């Protein structure tokens, strides 16, 4: 399909924005298709139109199914429309299919066998989704804990004021012993507790997927063997709450907590938070200021329809967000541009390009501008699947002069190519950096809520 865009990344000329592709494809399409994802009693739906059931049509339907699955989550996909589409999706989303990674991850998250079922379009389910009025509780003496992949942060908060905070380097991703992780968590909580007259509640912001305060999937614990994970990691934060006296606890994905922090600091809702670092992390606060039950794992959501797009080594898929909004994107574009990268870690390669950008090196600046081009087009696609008025931009890729070039290009793309969208791009200010994340994490539980071990 011939896709026309004004702004195209210089070092990735084959880039085909999925949102632009979707709009062009659906012009004149008249075959209705509803894709539904189910998780317990919740059902999320995505309606699209197809032109037919040839290879291109089936590929488009598969990309949309994957988008819904990783944005909303689910252990069951319902394909409501042409049977040929159902047959294709069922063959792809199985343990022997191309999307085996997605199937296995959803089974880990929901502890339920994954399946694809067929329904006629007329029998499609109605959407049924919950939101959670979690957070924004500032009363009492609270601990906010933020578990990152390279460091852990903890804050002691009294009536909305941070009275103590610390940041400690740790290595959770490579450690196979869950006792290492538990001890690190306890050290942080006990340190913060020393600066409070009492502990009324604990809020946790942690990379990964958490359901009912239990760890479903998290890269923090990916080195822990499955048996040890099930025995000691799945309820690791609940056990920590018990040791802290059984106080109310709330665990949320770090992307959601970041979005909540942005909403609290900037006093804006309908906000999507995007953090571009080792991967692409995301969180969403709806128009009411509530969090959703959605996964928001946008690292695995397709953003590029180019059949030769970069392949993610973990999922095995191509054209997904992780390759466009992370340090991997910087490295990919730098290699395409012939930039002289050091033979070092991905983080050091990112620093090399950032340092060059700070010296106004044209190639380095263009690399970040290219990511801004990706971002402008992709925000327009995200606006198709989220009700958003604000996008908060964070992460190491957004740092320094390169991040400024990225930001300005994204704004230009949105203005020039999507003038109908009124979306504000927000950057973390000093107030956000100082108190946002810690207070948002600490504010998650409600005092008087469920307690543990009493």
C-alpha beads as a LAMMPS data file, in Angstrom:
LAMMPS data file: protein, C-alpha beads

454 atoms
453 bonds

1 atom types
1 bond types

-500.0 500.0 xlo xhi
-500.0 500.0 ylo yhi
-500.0 500.0 zlo zhi

Masses

1 110.0

Atoms # bond

1 1 1 0.000 0.000 0.000
2 1 1 1.354 3.439 -0.918
3 1 1 1.534 5.510 2.276
4 1 1 2.021 9.276 1.989
5 1 1 3.527 11.181 4.918
6 1 1 5.234 14.577 5.016
7 1 1 7.688 13.671 7.765
8 1 1 9.805 10.546 7.406
9 1 1 12.839 9.511 9.506
10 1 1 16.034 10.167 7.550
11 1 1 17.768 7.015 8.759
12 1 1 14.755 4.723 8.424
13 1 1 13.178 5.595 5.051
14 1 1 11.071 2.412 4.937
15 1 1 9.185 3.347 8.104
16 1 1 5.423 2.955 7.602
17 1 1 3.407 4.393 10.541
18 1 1 0.730 1.918 11.515
19 1 1 -1.832 4.646 12.217
20 1 1 -1.421 6.157 8.737
21 1 1 -1.543 2.664 7.240
22 1 1 -4.736 1.900 9.185
23 1 1 -6.466 5.062 7.986
24 1 1 -5.504 4.445 4.352
25 1 1 -6.405 0.758 4.490
26 1 1 -9.851 1.316 5.998
27 1 1 -10.879 3.818 3.321
28 1 1 -13.448 1.931 1.298
29 1 1 -13.221 -1.168 3.503
30 1 1 -16.689 -2.571 4.168
31 1 1 -16.244 -5.949 5.906
32 1 1 -16.795 -5.453 9.659
33 1 1 -14.514 -7.204 12.146
34 1 1 -14.637 -7.008 15.930
35 1 1 -11.695 -8.322 17.928
36 1 1 -12.355 -8.881 21.624
37 1 1 -9.940 -9.681 24.442
38 1 1 -11.270 -11.222 27.651
39 1 1 -9.693 -11.216 31.112
40 1 1 -11.958 -12.660 33.799
41 1 1 -15.221 -10.662 33.621
42 1 1 -13.684 -7.778 31.674
43 1 1 -13.927 -7.652 27.887
44 1 1 -12.203 -5.103 25.639
45 1 1 -13.103 -4.708 21.987
46 1 1 -11.568 -3.189 18.867
47 1 1 -13.684 -2.695 15.743
48 1 1 -12.059 -2.359 12.332
49 1 1 -13.106 -2.779 8.696
50 1 1 -11.460 -5.115 6.189
51 1 1 -11.237 -4.977 2.409
52 1 1 -11.154 -8.749 2.027
53 1 1 -9.407 -11.834 3.382
54 1 1 -6.225 -11.919 1.292
55 1 1 -2.717 -11.985 2.789
56 1 1 -2.545 -8.215 3.331
57 1 1 -5.964 -8.167 4.998
58 1 1 -5.029 -11.027 7.317
59 1 1 -1.716 -9.376 8.218
60 1 1 -3.523 -6.139 9.105
61 1 1 -6.048 -8.033 11.253
62 1 1 -3.203 -9.798 13.067
63 1 1 -1.479 -6.480 13.850
64 1 1 -4.725 -5.108 15.265
65 1 1 -5.287 -8.249 17.362
66 1 1 -1.795 -7.921 18.803
67 1 1 -2.392 -4.223 19.511
68 1 1 -5.529 -4.984 21.517
69 1 1 -3.900 -7.867 23.366
70 1 1 -0.931 -5.879 24.645
71 1 1 -2.809 -2.655 25.292
72 1 1 -5.666 -4.248 27.241
73 1 1 -4.550 -7.815 28.059
74 1 1 -6.449 -11.090 28.038
75 1 1 -6.311 -14.873 27.996
76 1 1 -8.936 -15.203 25.262
77 1 1 -9.208 -13.561 21.854
78 1 1 -12.639 -13.558 20.209
79 1 1 -12.645 -13.022 16.455
80 1 1 -16.053 -11.803 15.352
81 1 1 -16.273 -11.593 11.579
82 1 1 -14.992 -13.580 8.581
83 1 1 -14.014 -17.140 9.452
84 1 1 -10.854 -16.821 7.351
85 1 1 -9.619 -14.165 9.774
86 1 1 -10.382 -16.409 12.740
87 1 1 -8.480 -19.303 11.150
88 1 1 -5.476 -17.066 10.537
89 1 1 -5.425 -15.543 14.024
90 1 1 -5.840 -18.957 15.630
91 1 1 -2.901 -20.343 13.630
92 1 1 -0.696 -17.379 14.524
93 1 1 -1.602 -17.034 18.208
94 1 1 -0.729 -20.503 19.432
95 1 1 2.335 -22.133 20.955
96 1 1 3.480 -23.341 17.522
97 1 1 2.638 -20.069 15.756
98 1 1 4.468 -16.847 15.031
99 1 1 3.005 -15.198 18.150
100 1 1 3.978 -17.991 20.555
101 1 1 5.759 -15.420 22.749
102 1 1 2.538 -13.432 23.171
103 1 1 0.557 -16.564 24.026
104 1 1 3.052 -17.738 26.640
105 1 1 3.246 -14.283 28.233
106 1 1 -0.531 -13.982 28.520
107 1 1 -0.696 -17.432 30.110
108 1 1 1.902 -16.316 32.675
109 1 1 -0.002 -13.126 33.405
110 1 1 -3.459 -14.651 33.820
111 1 1 -2.505 -18.201 34.902
112 1 1 -5.058 -19.482 32.378
113 1 1 -4.612 -21.355 29.068
114 1 1 -4.787 -18.969 26.117
115 1 1 -7.355 -19.530 23.381
116 1 1 -8.775 -17.997 20.217
117 1 1 -12.488 -18.525 19.595
118 1 1 -14.895 -17.597 16.806
119 1 1 -18.120 -15.600 16.960
120 1 1 -20.281 -14.143 14.237
121 1 1 -20.039 -10.357 14.027
122 1 1 -23.679 -10.095 15.130
123 1 1 -22.827 -12.107 18.261
124 1 1 -19.859 -9.936 19.230
125 1 1 -19.560 -9.189 22.956
126 1 1 -20.143 -5.776 24.417
127 1 1 -17.138 -4.115 26.058
128 1 1 -17.037 -4.268 29.856
129 1 1 -14.063 -2.618 31.527
130 1 1 -13.269 -1.538 35.080
131 1 1 -11.261 1.408 36.271
132 1 1 -9.549 1.761 39.633
133 1 1 -9.745 4.857 41.787
134 1 1 -6.294 4.067 43.180
135 1 1 -3.893 6.624 44.579
136 1 1 -4.059 10.322 45.455
137 1 1 -4.226 9.427 49.177
138 1 1 -1.867 11.805 50.952
139 1 1 -2.957 11.374 54.575
140 1 1 -0.837 9.693 57.210
141 1 1 2.635 8.197 57.290
142 1 1 3.443 6.330 54.110
143 1 1 6.262 4.557 52.330
144 1 1 6.646 4.794 48.572
145 1 1 8.909 2.162 47.007
146 1 1 10.025 2.227 43.353
147 1 1 11.673 -0.978 42.107
148 1 1 13.664 -0.313 38.947
149 1 1 15.919 -2.561 36.914
150 1 1 19.166 -0.846 37.925
151 1 1 18.276 0.994 41.123
152 1 1 15.610 1.004 43.795
153 1 1 14.187 4.155 45.352
154 1 1 12.252 4.580 48.575
155 1 1 10.634 7.589 50.217
156 1 1 9.070 8.299 53.569
157 1 1 6.069 10.601 53.181
158 1 1 4.046 12.344 55.875
159 1 1 0.787 13.996 54.812
160 1 1 2.029 14.443 51.253
161 1 1 5.507 15.746 52.145
162 1 1 8.623 13.671 51.480
163 1 1 10.718 13.624 54.667
164 1 1 13.318 11.109 53.489
165 1 1 14.341 9.430 50.262
166 1 1 17.234 7.313 49.041
167 1 1 18.343 5.584 45.862
168 1 1 20.340 2.338 45.959
169 1 1 21.959 0.509 43.052
170 1 1 21.012 -3.161 42.752
171 1 1 21.012 -5.907 40.114
172 1 1 17.653 -7.711 40.230
173 1 1 17.550 -8.749 36.560
174 1 1 20.597 -11.013 36.765
175 1 1 20.129 -12.453 40.255
176 1 1 18.651 -15.961 40.410
177 1 1 18.083 -16.016 44.177
178 1 1 14.686 -14.555 45.208
179 1 1 16.085 -13.983 48.697
180 1 1 18.294 -11.267 47.151
181 1 1 15.221 -9.457 45.866
182 1 1 13.251 -9.857 49.094
183 1 1 16.126 -8.605 51.212
184 1 1 16.570 -5.580 48.950
185 1 1 12.888 -4.731 49.281
186 1 1 12.964 -5.140 53.060
187 1 1 16.128 -3.066 53.437
188 1 1 14.434 -0.196 51.589
189 1 1 11.164 -0.392 53.523
190 1 1 12.857 -0.675 56.911
191 1 1 15.168 2.253 56.130
192 1 1 12.209 4.478 55.232
193 1 1 10.278 3.325 58.312
194 1 1 13.052 4.665 60.572
195 1 1 12.127 8.167 59.396
196 1 1 8.434 7.844 60.237
197 1 1 6.698 7.822 63.634
198 1 1 4.611 4.918 62.316
199 1 1 3.812 3.217 58.997
200 1 1 0.183 3.548 57.890
201 1 1 0.514 2.202 54.332
202 1 1 2.974 1.070 51.680
203 1 1 2.719 1.831 47.957
204 1 1 4.904 0.037 45.442
205 1 1 5.797 1.079 41.904
206 1 1 7.460 -1.880 40.211
207 1 1 8.411 -2.750 36.658
208 1 1 6.257 -5.634 35.419
209 1 1 2.653 -6.789 35.462
210 1 1 0.865 -7.113 38.810
211 1 1 -2.593 -8.521 39.499
212 1 1 -4.112 -8.333 42.996
213 1 1 -0.723 -7.164 44.305
214 1 1 0.911 -10.360 43.036
215 1 1 3.708 -10.563 40.474
216 1 1 2.460 -11.976 37.176
217 1 1 5.394 -11.174 34.860
218 1 1 8.338 -8.889 35.599
219 1 1 11.743 -8.469 34.002
220 1 1 13.074 -7.658 37.487
221 1 1 12.787 -11.355 38.353
222 1 1 13.461 -12.910 34.945
223 1 1 16.582 -14.738 36.143
224 1 1 14.678 -16.482 38.956
225 1 1 13.804 -20.123 38.069
226 1 1 10.088 -20.762 37.582
227 1 1 9.659 -22.944 40.663
228 1 1 11.339 -20.356 42.890
229 1 1 9.332 -17.588 41.198
230 1 1 6.032 -19.315 41.957
231 1 1 7.110 -20.048 45.520
232 1 1 8.815 -16.796 46.547
233 1 1 8.313 -14.046 43.973
234 1 1 4.648 -14.145 43.049
235 1 1 3.657 -12.891 46.541
236 1 1 6.931 -11.110 47.341
237 1 1 5.357 -7.719 48.106
238 1 1 2.573 -9.270 50.167
239 1 1 5.174 -11.044 52.302
240 1 1 7.036 -7.757 52.703
241 1 1 3.823 -6.081 53.898
242 1 1 3.351 -8.831 56.494
243 1 1 6.881 -8.252 57.829
244 1 1 6.126 -4.527 58.048
245 1 1 3.196 -5.208 60.362
246 1 1 0.454 -6.109 57.915
247 1 1 -0.252 -2.534 56.824
248 1 1 -2.340 -1.769 53.720
249 1 1 -0.377 -2.360 50.504
250 1 1 -0.930 -1.466 46.868
251 1 1 1.373 -2.591 44.039
252 1 1 1.129 -1.040 40.566
253 1 1 3.123 -1.155 37.372
254 1 1 5.705 1.629 37.284
255 1 1 4.256 3.022 34.061
256 1 1 0.847 3.483 35.672
257 1 1 2.429 5.117 38.712
258 1 1 4.353 7.487 36.455
259 1 1 1.133 8.449 34.670
260 1 1 -0.565 8.950 38.040
261 1 1 2.342 11.133 39.191
262 1 1 2.053 13.214 36.029
263 1 1 -1.669 13.600 36.569
264 1 1 -1.145 14.711 40.173
265 1 1 1.711 17.131 39.477
266 1 1 0.382 18.689 36.258
267 1 1 -3.258 18.436 37.395
268 1 1 -4.276 16.864 34.083
269 1 1 -6.163 13.657 33.270
270 1 1 -6.638 11.661 30.056
271 1 1 -2.878 11.262 30.290
272 1 1 -0.596 8.673 28.699
273 1 1 2.868 8.401 30.227
274 1 1 5.699 7.124 28.009
275 1 1 9.125 6.321 29.431
276 1 1 11.856 5.653 26.877
277 1 1 14.847 3.894 28.374
278 1 1 15.923 0.258 28.289
279 1 1 12.483 -0.425 26.817
280 1 1 9.252 1.505 26.280
281 1 1 7.167 1.693 29.452
282 1 1 3.694 3.167 29.515
283 1 1 0.856 4.004 31.863
284 1 1 -2.537 5.609 31.486
285 1 1 -4.863 7.729 33.606
286 1 1 -8.368 8.150 32.162
287 1 1 -10.539 11.269 32.033
288 1 1 -11.765 10.671 35.579
289 1 1 -8.211 10.428 36.933
290 1 1 -8.513 6.671 37.485
291 1 1 -6.156 3.848 36.539
292 1 1 -7.407 1.012 34.368
293 1 1 -7.088 -2.766 34.558
294 1 1 -5.243 -2.711 31.223
295 1 1 -1.711 -3.965 30.633
296 1 1 -0.509 -0.894 28.683
297 1 1 2.531 -2.882 27.550
298 1 1 3.166 -0.676 24.534
299 1 1 6.657 -2.074 24.016
300 1 1 4.944 -5.014 22.292
301 1 1 2.312 -3.005 20.393
302 1 1 3.070 -2.698 16.636
303 1 1 3.920 0.800 15.373
304 1 1 5.496 0.119 11.958
305 1 1 4.017 -1.839 9.032
306 1 1 7.311 -2.005 7.148
307 1 1 7.888 -5.745 6.477
308 1 1 11.631 -5.154 6.937
309 1 1 11.276 -3.387 10.284
310 1 1 13.670 -4.112 13.154
311 1 1 13.126 -7.388 14.979
312 1 1 12.932 -7.420 18.777
313 1 1 15.197 -10.188 20.059
314 1 1 12.989 -10.996 23.063
315 1 1 9.559 -11.331 21.435
316 1 1 10.846 -12.217 17.977
317 1 1 8.376 -9.802 16.374
318 1 1 9.097 -6.842 14.109
319 1 1 7.975 -3.226 14.102
320 1 1 6.959 -3.017 17.791
321 1 1 7.340 -0.049 20.141
322 1 1 10.441 -1.284 21.961
323 1 1 12.486 -0.830 18.768
324 1 1 11.310 2.771 18.301
325 1 1 11.120 4.298 21.778
326 1 1 14.126 3.008 23.703
327 1 1 17.893 2.939 23.605
328 1 1 17.523 0.192 20.979
329 1 1 16.005 2.792 18.648
330 1 1 18.971 5.125 19.119
331 1 1 21.409 2.295 18.399
332 1 1 19.451 1.092 15.349
333 1 1 19.350 4.555 13.789
334 1 1 22.998 5.231 14.678
335 1 1 24.027 2.057 12.876
336 1 1 21.877 3.009 9.869
337 1 1 23.551 6.425 9.828
338 1 1 27.066 5.014 10.029
339 1 1 27.643 6.662 13.407
340 1 1 30.822 5.424 15.124
341 1 1 29.448 3.608 18.179
342 1 1 31.701 2.279 20.952
343 1 1 32.033 -1.474 21.396
344 1 1 30.270 -1.313 24.738
345 1 1 26.917 -1.848 26.474
346 1 1 23.686 -0.454 24.978
347 1 1 23.591 2.173 27.745
348 1 1 27.088 3.379 26.832
349 1 1 26.173 3.474 23.140
350 1 1 23.206 5.679 24.008
351 1 1 25.505 7.966 26.006
352 1 1 27.886 8.256 23.062
353 1 1 25.119 9.498 20.776
354 1 1 23.787 11.804 23.493
355 1 1 27.241 13.284 24.053
356 1 1 27.593 13.927 20.333
357 1 1 24.181 15.599 20.285
358 1 1 25.238 17.850 23.160
359 1 1 28.135 18.986 20.930
360 1 1 25.597 19.787 18.163
361 1 1 26.862 16.937 15.959
362 1 1 24.403 16.889 13.052
363 1 1 24.092 13.114 12.659
364 1 1 23.437 12.606 16.370
365 1 1 20.794 15.345 16.414
366 1 1 19.124 13.776 13.386
367 1 1 18.981 10.410 15.158
368 1 1 16.923 11.926 17.971
369 1 1 14.864 13.904 15.477
370 1 1 14.067 10.615 13.717
371 1 1 12.774 9.178 17.001
372 1 1 10.675 12.327 17.376
373 1 1 9.273 11.595 13.924
374 1 1 8.374 8.077 15.072
375 1 1 6.790 9.555 18.186
376 1 1 4.621 12.130 16.445
377 1 1 3.135 9.535 14.098
378 1 1 2.721 6.975 16.876
379 1 1 0.990 9.356 19.275
380 1 1 -1.618 9.839 16.552
381 1 1 -2.073 6.050 16.496
382 1 1 -2.219 5.868 20.287
383 1 1 -4.968 8.506 20.109
384 1 1 -6.998 5.972 18.112
385 1 1 -6.825 3.412 20.923
386 1 1 -6.696 5.693 23.992
387 1 1 -8.768 8.704 24.968
388 1 1 -5.820 11.043 25.498
389 1 1 -5.337 14.776 25.810
390 1 1 -1.841 14.712 27.341
391 1 1 1.333 12.663 26.831
392 1 1 4.044 12.760 29.493
393 1 1 7.520 12.017 28.094
394 1 1 10.233 10.552 30.331
395 1 1 13.227 8.238 30.310
396 1 1 16.926 8.362 29.500
397 1 1 16.323 8.756 25.760
398 1 1 14.558 12.063 26.534
399 1 1 17.594 13.450 28.354
400 1 1 19.666 16.409 27.225
401 1 1 19.912 18.101 23.838
402 1 1 18.896 14.929 22.025
403 1 1 15.673 14.733 24.004
404 1 1 14.915 18.349 23.133
405 1 1 15.370 17.593 19.410
406 1 1 13.107 14.559 19.806
407 1 1 10.431 16.628 21.552
408 1 1 10.453 19.453 18.992
409 1 1 10.201 17.063 16.045
410 1 1 7.313 15.157 17.630
411 1 1 5.448 18.432 18.159
412 1 1 6.077 19.451 14.542
413 1 1 4.826 16.135 13.175
414 1 1 1.654 16.357 15.247
415 1 1 1.035 19.955 14.149
416 1 1 1.746 19.406 10.452
417 1 1 0.156 16.018 9.897
418 1 1 -2.474 15.657 12.609
419 1 1 -3.849 19.181 13.182
420 1 1 -7.177 17.710 14.298
421 1 1 -5.535 16.301 17.438
422 1 1 -5.260 18.570 20.480
423 1 1 -2.636 16.696 22.505
424 1 1 -0.195 18.389 24.873
425 1 1 3.292 16.911 25.187
426 1 1 4.435 17.283 28.794
427 1 1 8.012 17.125 30.052
428 1 1 8.821 16.435 33.717
429 1 1 9.589 19.681 35.534
430 1 1 11.661 20.066 38.684
431 1 1 8.574 19.641 40.863
432 1 1 7.799 16.312 39.194
433 1 1 11.390 15.122 39.511
434 1 1 11.513 16.114 43.170
435 1 1 8.290 14.636 44.481
436 1 1 6.195 13.172 41.686
437 1 1 7.080 9.507 41.572
438 1 1 7.712 8.992 45.283
439 1 1 4.502 10.666 46.407
440 1 1 2.458 8.962 43.697
441 1 1 3.753 5.552 44.792
442 1 1 3.178 6.325 48.469
443 1 1 -0.345 7.571 47.696
444 1 1 -1.502 4.280 46.130
445 1 1 -3.074 2.481 49.138
446 1 1 -5.950 3.770 51.220
447 1 1 -5.439 3.788 54.969
448 1 1 -7.982 1.438 56.434
449 1 1 -7.858 -0.769 53.350
450 1 1 -6.999 -4.462 53.241
451 1 1 -4.213 -5.517 55.598
452 1 1 -1.957 -8.545 55.562
453 1 1 -0.892 -11.004 58.219
454 1 1 -2.871 -9.614 61.137

Bonds

1 1 1 2
2 1 2 3
3 1 3 4
4 1 4 5
5 1 5 6
6 1 6 7
7 1 7 8
8 1 8 9
9 1 9 10
10 1 10 11
11 1 11 12
12 1 12 13
13 1 13 14
14 1 14 15
15 1 15 16
16 1 16 17
17 1 17 18
18 1 18 19
19 1 19 20
20 1 20 21
21 1 21 22
22 1 22 23
23 1 23 24
24 1 24 25
25 1 25 26
26 1 26 27
27 1 27 28
28 1 28 29
29 1 29 30
30 1 30 31
31 1 31 32
32 1 32 33
33 1 33 34
34 1 34 35
35 1 35 36
36 1 36 37
37 1 37 38
38 1 38 39
39 1 39 40
40 1 40 41
41 1 41 42
42 1 42 43
43 1 43 44
44 1 44 45
45 1 45 46
46 1 46 47
47 1 47 48
48 1 48 49
49 1 49 50
50 1 50 51
51 1 51 52
52 1 52 53
53 1 53 54
54 1 54 55
55 1 55 56
56 1 56 57
57 1 57 58
58 1 58 59
59 1 59 60
60 1 60 61
61 1 61 62
62 1 62 63
63 1 63 64
64 1 64 65
65 1 65 66
66 1 66 67
67 1 67 68
68 1 68 69
69 1 69 70
70 1 70 71
71 1 71 72
72 1 72 73
73 1 73 74
74 1 74 75
75 1 75 76
76 1 76 77
77 1 77 78
78 1 78 79
79 1 79 80
80 1 80 81
81 1 81 82
82 1 82 83
83 1 83 84
84 1 84 85
85 1 85 86
86 1 86 87
87 1 87 88
88 1 88 89
89 1 89 90
90 1 90 91
91 1 91 92
92 1 92 93
93 1 93 94
94 1 94 95
95 1 95 96
96 1 96 97
97 1 97 98
98 1 98 99
99 1 99 100
100 1 100 101
101 1 101 102
102 1 102 103
103 1 103 104
104 1 104 105
105 1 105 106
106 1 106 107
107 1 107 108
108 1 108 109
109 1 109 110
110 1 110 111
111 1 111 112
112 1 112 113
113 1 113 114
114 1 114 115
115 1 115 116
116 1 116 117
117 1 117 118
118 1 118 119
119 1 119 120
120 1 120 121
121 1 121 122
122 1 122 123
123 1 123 124
124 1 124 125
125 1 125 126
126 1 126 127
127 1 127 128
128 1 128 129
129 1 129 130
130 1 130 131
131 1 131 132
132 1 132 133
133 1 133 134
134 1 134 135
135 1 135 136
136 1 136 137
137 1 137 138
138 1 138 139
139 1 139 140
140 1 140 141
141 1 141 142
142 1 142 143
143 1 143 144
144 1 144 145
145 1 145 146
146 1 146 147
147 1 147 148
148 1 148 149
149 1 149 150
150 1 150 151
151 1 151 152
152 1 152 153
153 1 153 154
154 1 154 155
155 1 155 156
156 1 156 157
157 1 157 158
158 1 158 159
159 1 159 160
160 1 160 161
161 1 161 162
162 1 162 163
163 1 163 164
164 1 164 165
165 1 165 166
166 1 166 167
167 1 167 168
168 1 168 169
169 1 169 170
170 1 170 171
171 1 171 172
172 1 172 173
173 1 173 174
174 1 174 175
175 1 175 176
176 1 176 177
177 1 177 178
178 1 178 179
179 1 179 180
180 1 180 181
181 1 181 182
182 1 182 183
183 1 183 184
184 1 184 185
185 1 185 186
186 1 186 187
187 1 187 188
188 1 188 189
189 1 189 190
190 1 190 191
191 1 191 192
192 1 192 193
193 1 193 194
194 1 194 195
195 1 195 196
196 1 196 197
197 1 197 198
198 1 198 199
199 1 199 200
200 1 200 201
201 1 201 202
202 1 202 203
203 1 203 204
204 1 204 205
205 1 205 206
206 1 206 207
207 1 207 208
208 1 208 209
209 1 209 210
210 1 210 211
211 1 211 212
212 1 212 213
213 1 213 214
214 1 214 215
215 1 215 216
216 1 216 217
217 1 217 218
218 1 218 219
219 1 219 220
220 1 220 221
221 1 221 222
222 1 222 223
223 1 223 224
224 1 224 225
225 1 225 226
226 1 226 227
227 1 227 228
228 1 228 229
229 1 229 230
230 1 230 231
231 1 231 232
232 1 232 233
233 1 233 234
234 1 234 235
235 1 235 236
236 1 236 237
237 1 237 238
238 1 238 239
239 1 239 240
240 1 240 241
241 1 241 242
242 1 242 243
243 1 243 244
244 1 244 245
245 1 245 246
246 1 246 247
247 1 247 248
248 1 248 249
249 1 249 250
250 1 250 251
251 1 251 252
252 1 252 253
253 1 253 254
254 1 254 255
255 1 255 256
256 1 256 257
257 1 257 258
258 1 258 259
259 1 259 260
260 1 260 261
261 1 261 262
262 1 262 263
263 1 263 264
264 1 264 265
265 1 265 266
266 1 266 267
267 1 267 268
268 1 268 269
269 1 269 270
270 1 270 271
271 1 271 272
272 1 272 273
273 1 273 274
274 1 274 275
275 1 275 276
276 1 276 277
277 1 277 278
278 1 278 279
279 1 279 280
280 1 280 281
281 1 281 282
282 1 282 283
283 1 283 284
284 1 284 285
285 1 285 286
286 1 286 287
287 1 287 288
288 1 288 289
289 1 289 290
290 1 290 291
291 1 291 292
292 1 292 293
293 1 293 294
294 1 294 295
295 1 295 296
296 1 296 297
297 1 297 298
298 1 298 299
299 1 299 300
300 1 300 301
301 1 301 302
302 1 302 303
303 1 303 304
304 1 304 305
305 1 305 306
306 1 306 307
307 1 307 308
308 1 308 309
309 1 309 310
310 1 310 311
311 1 311 312
312 1 312 313
313 1 313 314
314 1 314 315
315 1 315 316
316 1 316 317
317 1 317 318
318 1 318 319
319 1 319 320
320 1 320 321
321 1 321 322
322 1 322 323
323 1 323 324
324 1 324 325
325 1 325 326
326 1 326 327
327 1 327 328
328 1 328 329
329 1 329 330
330 1 330 331
331 1 331 332
332 1 332 333
333 1 333 334
334 1 334 335
335 1 335 336
336 1 336 337
337 1 337 338
338 1 338 339
339 1 339 340
340 1 340 341
341 1 341 342
342 1 342 343
343 1 343 344
344 1 344 345
345 1 345 346
346 1 346 347
347 1 347 348
348 1 348 349
349 1 349 350
350 1 350 351
351 1 351 352
352 1 352 353
353 1 353 354
354 1 354 355
355 1 355 356
356 1 356 357
357 1 357 358
358 1 358 359
359 1 359 360
360 1 360 361
361 1 361 362
362 1 362 363
363 1 363 364
364 1 364 365
365 1 365 366
366 1 366 367
367 1 367 368
368 1 368 369
369 1 369 370
370 1 370 371
371 1 371 372
372 1 372 373
373 1 373 374
374 1 374 375
375 1 375 376
376 1 376 377
377 1 377 378
378 1 378 379
379 1 379 380
380 1 380 381
381 1 381 382
382 1 382 383
383 1 383 384
384 1 384 385
385 1 385 386
386 1 386 387
387 1 387 388
388 1 388 389
389 1 389 390
390 1 390 391
391 1 391 392
392 1 392 393
393 1 393 394
394 1 394 395
395 1 395 396
396 1 396 397
397 1 397 398
398 1 398 399
399 1 399 400
400 1 400 401
401 1 401 402
402 1 402 403
403 1 403 404
404 1 404 405
405 1 405 406
406 1 406 407
407 1 407 408
408 1 408 409
409 1 409 410
410 1 410 411
411 1 411 412
412 1 412 413
413 1 413 414
414 1 414 415
415 1 415 416
416 1 416 417
417 1 417 418
418 1 418 419
419 1 419 420
420 1 420 421
421 1 421 422
422 1 422 423
423 1 423 424
424 1 424 425
425 1 425 426
426 1 426 427
427 1 427 428
428 1 428 429
429 1 429 430
430 1 430 431
431 1 431 432
432 1 432 433
433 1 433 434
434 1 434 435
435 1 435 436
436 1 436 437
437 1 437 438
438 1 438 439
439 1 439 440
440 1 440 441
441 1 441 442
442 1 442 443
443 1 443 444
444 1 444 445
445 1 445 446
446 1 446 447
447 1 447 448
448 1 448 449
449 1 449 450
450 1 450 451
451 1 451 452
452 1 452 453
453 1 453 454
